[in-house]
Amino acid sequence: MHRLSNSKEKRSTLLAVGMLMTVLAYSISSTELRGMSAYVVPAIIWLLAATLLMSQVVIVRSIIKSKFLVILLSLLSLRFATDVIVGLNLGFGLNLLSVSAMNIVINILRTLPMIFALESLRTTLTFRVDKLRSPKARTFLITLITIIMALAYIPVTRLLSLFPLTAGGIIPFIINRFFPLLAESAILTTLAYIGGAILPIIYMSLVKAYIFVMPVLPVQQGHVRPLAYMLMSLLQLTLLWIMRSKHLSFKEAYASILSKRARALKRMFYVVMTTLNIAIAGGILFLLVSGGRLTVVTSGSMTPTLNAGDVVLVVPTQDLQNGTIAVYIGERSLVIHRVIGVMQDNGTKFYVFKGDANNVADPNPIPQKYVVGKMMFKVPLVGLPVILLTKSVGGFPTMSALLISLTVLLYALVLQLEVMKLW
């Protein structure tokens, strides 16, 4: 009994020292080391941390020995296929890292100890959390481990560069960097639980080696590539689910995610989602048939008739009359104002517009070809969230990318927990 107690104390001590060495190795990258010491010193500390942590970690679980190569090759194949698809659509560019033999060796030797240390720590923490009796506590802590380990793969200098925090700096970082790493971290946490430390170590080592040696990689254009990597992580988790579960359906997925005590909530969820889908489908069908579009009013130039946040249905027309509220293409954005004059010049119609709240008319008459259409009706204020989001995150495309990325990420994190239950 005394020997068992000493063994537990020894493992706890090794874990504590290993975690301290990991924190030291991570934080030392922010110091100003010069020459080869900038590579050698962190690598040595990472190696020491990895040695301490791997001495007590579950290296490989017997449950995956028969499926080890299948799991690894399947996940790597999806990764490679994603790069090919993204590259074919966005184009390929030269690797920003030098692919000389010396740099490849330096990058690999610098990165491998870090991967061994971080994935050993991930596996140790995951197995300790799995012993907790409370399902809620396990869920919370597994998610927390996934988030922390995602941050651990971001250089501390990159995190410090975000300060002072501004929407223009942190939102692109979240979409392009943090969310994809968090989705990848969900994969690594799942692999650690399924197979022990060996699976995430080998997977991450091969991914990093692939990045170091490839002379060309898909180019980064907007938020497409990060979103593609997040969808890839979702597919990888689904693949792990299929490998273990013989029957997989959306109904079973929802049933496993929602507890048995939440049947009323589940029924309400189905009703709301069905109603929402029908409304969206009907609205899209109407817009396709009518050729109309929805526009959010973003200024107060038409108050009190239209207020910022009102959503307006606009349909095409070739004949505007005085007093009609219409939308035209301005220099920087769409403008919704009232027609106060109609004129013709060489057979072309021109319209004079003016906002109801403005004292003067718009500067120049607008040709018919720049008129988008006339207003049919409005829905008051429902577009306010869109205005707030676009102003805070930097435009509608960024807002859309943020919402889509967040949705995919939430699915990935929930699916991660469900896959861990199956295995």
TADA-V825769 format. One record per residue. N is the residue number from 1. NEAR is the number of other C-alpha atoms within 8 Angstrom. Layout:
# TADA-V825769
n=N near=NEAR
n=N near=NEAR
This chain:
# TADA-V825769
n=1 near=4
n=2 near=5
n=3 near=6
n=4 near=7
n=5 near=8
n=6 near=8
n=7 near=8
n=8 near=8
n=9 near=8
n=10 near=8
n=11 near=9
n=12 near=8
n=13 near=8
n=14 near=10
n=15 near=10
n=16 near=8
n=17 near=10
n=18 near=13
n=19 near=11
n=20 near=8
n=21 near=12
n=22 near=13
n=23 near=8
n=24 near=9
n=25 near=12
n=26 near=11
n=27 near=9
n=28 near=8
n=29 near=12
n=30 near=7
n=31 near=6
n=32 near=6
n=33 near=6
n=34 near=6
n=35 near=6
n=36 near=6
n=37 near=8
n=38 near=11
n=39 near=10
n=40 near=9
n=41 near=8
n=42 near=13
n=43 near=14
n=44 near=9
n=45 near=12
n=46 near=14
n=47 near=12
n=48 near=10
n=49 near=14
n=50 near=15
n=51 near=9
n=52 near=12
n=53 near=16
n=54 near=11
n=55 near=6
n=56 near=8
n=57 near=12
n=58 near=9
n=59 near=9
n=60 near=11
n=61 near=10
n=62 near=6
n=63 near=7
n=64 near=10
n=65 near=8
n=66 near=6
n=67 near=7
n=68 near=9
n=69 near=7
n=70 near=7
n=71 near=9
n=72 near=10
n=73 near=8
n=74 near=8
n=75 near=9
n=76 near=10
n=77 near=8
n=78 near=10
n=79 near=10
n=80 near=8
n=81 near=8
n=82 near=11
n=83 near=10
n=84 near=9
n=85 near=8
n=86 near=12
n=87 near=12
n=88 near=8
n=89 near=6
n=90 near=10
n=91 near=9
n=92 near=10
n=93 near=8
n=94 near=7
n=95 near=10
n=96 near=4
n=97 near=5
n=98 near=7
n=99 near=11
n=100 near=6
n=101 near=6
n=102 near=6
n=103 near=9
n=104 near=12
n=105 near=8
n=106 near=9
n=107 near=9
n=108 near=11
n=109 near=9
n=110 near=12
n=111 near=10
n=112 near=9
n=113 near=13
n=114 near=12
n=115 near=11
n=116 near=12
n=117 near=16
n=118 near=12
n=119 near=13
n=120 near=14
n=121 near=11
n=122 near=12
n=123 near=15
n=124 near=12
n=125 near=9
n=126 near=13
n=127 near=9
n=128 near=8
n=129 near=10
n=130 near=7
n=131 near=6
n=132 near=9
n=133 near=5
n=134 near=6
n=135 near=7
n=136 near=6
n=137 near=8
n=138 near=12
n=139 near=9
n=140 near=8
n=141 near=9
n=142 near=10
n=143 near=9
n=144 near=8
n=145 near=11
n=146 near=12
n=147 near=10
n=148 near=8
n=149 near=11
n=150 near=13
n=151 near=10
n=152 near=9
n=153 near=7
n=154 near=8
n=155 near=9
n=156 near=10
n=157 near=8
n=158 near=8
n=159 near=9
n=160 near=7
n=161 near=6
n=162 near=10
n=163 near=7
n=164 near=4
n=165 near=7
n=166 near=8
n=167 near=9
n=168 near=8
n=169 near=9
n=170 near=10
n=171 near=10
n=172 near=10
n=173 near=9
n=174 near=9
n=175 near=15
n=176 near=11
n=177 near=10
n=178 near=11
n=179 near=14
n=180 near=13
n=181 near=11
n=182 near=13
n=183 near=14
n=184 near=11
n=185 near=12
n=186 near=13
n=187 near=12
n=188 near=10
n=189 near=13
n=190 near=12
n=191 near=12
n=192 near=16
n=193 near=11
n=194 near=11
n=195 near=14
n=196 near=15
n=197 near=15
n=198 near=10
n=199 near=13
n=200 near=13
n=201 near=12
n=202 near=8
n=203 near=10
n=204 near=9
n=205 near=10
n=206 near=8
n=207 near=9
n=208 near=10
n=209 near=9
n=210 near=8
n=211 near=7
n=212 near=11
n=213 near=8
n=214 near=9
n=215 near=7
n=216 near=8
n=217 near=11
n=218 near=13
n=219 near=10
n=220 near=8
n=221 near=7
n=222 near=5
n=223 near=11
n=224 near=8
n=225 near=12
n=226 near=12
n=227 near=13
n=228 near=10
n=229 near=11
n=230 near=15
n=231 near=9
n=232 near=11
n=233 near=13
n=234 near=13
n=235 near=8
n=236 near=11
n=237 near=13
n=238 near=9
n=239 near=8
n=240 near=10
n=241 near=10
n=242 near=10
n=243 near=7
n=244 near=8
n=245 near=8
n=246 near=6
n=247 near=5
n=248 near=8
n=249 near=6
n=250 near=6
n=251 near=6
n=252 near=8
n=253 near=9
n=254 near=8
n=255 near=9
n=256 near=8
n=257 near=8
n=258 near=9
n=259 near=8
n=260 near=6
n=261 near=4
n=262 near=8
n=263 near=9
n=264 near=6
n=265 near=7
n=266 near=9
n=267 near=8
n=268 near=8
n=269 near=8
n=270 near=8
n=271 near=8
n=272 near=8
n=273 near=8
n=274 near=8
n=275 near=8
n=276 near=8
n=277 near=8
n=278 near=8
n=279 near=8
n=280 near=8
n=281 near=8
n=282 near=8
n=283 near=8
n=284 near=8
n=285 near=8
n=286 near=9
n=287 near=10
n=288 near=8
n=289 near=7
n=290 near=7
n=291 near=8
n=292 near=12
n=293 near=8
n=294 near=8
n=295 near=8
n=296 near=11
n=297 near=13
n=298 near=8
n=299 near=7
n=300 near=9
n=301 near=9
n=302 near=14
n=303 near=9
n=304 near=7
n=305 near=6
n=306 near=9
n=307 near=14
n=308 near=11
n=309 near=15
n=310 near=15
n=311 near=14
n=312 near=13
n=313 near=12
n=314 near=16
n=315 near=13
n=316 near=9
n=317 near=8
n=318 near=5
n=319 near=4
n=320 near=8
n=321 near=7
n=322 near=9
n=323 near=7
n=324 near=10
n=325 near=10
n=326 near=14
n=327 near=14
n=328 near=12
n=329 near=10
n=330 near=7
n=331 near=4
n=332 near=4
n=333 near=6
n=334 near=8
n=335 near=8
n=336 near=11
n=337 near=13
n=338 near=13
n=339 near=16
n=340 near=10
n=341 near=8
n=342 near=11
n=343 near=7
n=344 near=8
n=345 near=7
n=346 near=4
n=347 near=5
n=348 near=8
n=349 near=10
n=350 near=12
n=351 near=13
n=352 near=13
n=353 near=13
n=354 near=12
n=355 near=12
n=356 near=11
n=357 near=9
n=358 near=9
n=359 near=4
n=360 near=5
n=361 near=9
n=362 near=9
n=363 near=4
n=364 near=5
n=365 near=9
n=366 near=11
n=367 near=10
n=368 near=10
n=369 near=5
n=370 near=8
n=371 near=11
n=372 near=13
n=373 near=11
n=374 near=13
n=375 near=13
n=376 near=8
n=377 near=7
n=378 near=9
n=379 near=8
n=380 near=9
n=381 near=10
n=382 near=9
n=383 near=12
n=384 near=10
n=385 near=8
n=386 near=8
n=387 near=11
n=388 near=8
n=389 near=10
n=390 near=12
n=391 near=8
n=392 near=7
n=393 near=11
n=394 near=10
n=395 near=9
n=396 near=7
n=397 near=6
n=398 near=12
n=399 near=12
n=400 near=8
n=401 near=11
n=402 near=10
n=403 near=8
n=404 near=8
n=405 near=12
n=406 near=9
n=407 near=8
n=408 near=11
n=409 near=12
n=410 near=8
n=411 near=9
n=412 near=13
n=413 near=11
n=414 near=9
n=415 near=11
n=416 near=12
n=417 near=10
n=418 near=10
n=419 near=12
n=420 near=10
n=421 near=6
n=422 near=8
n=423 near=6
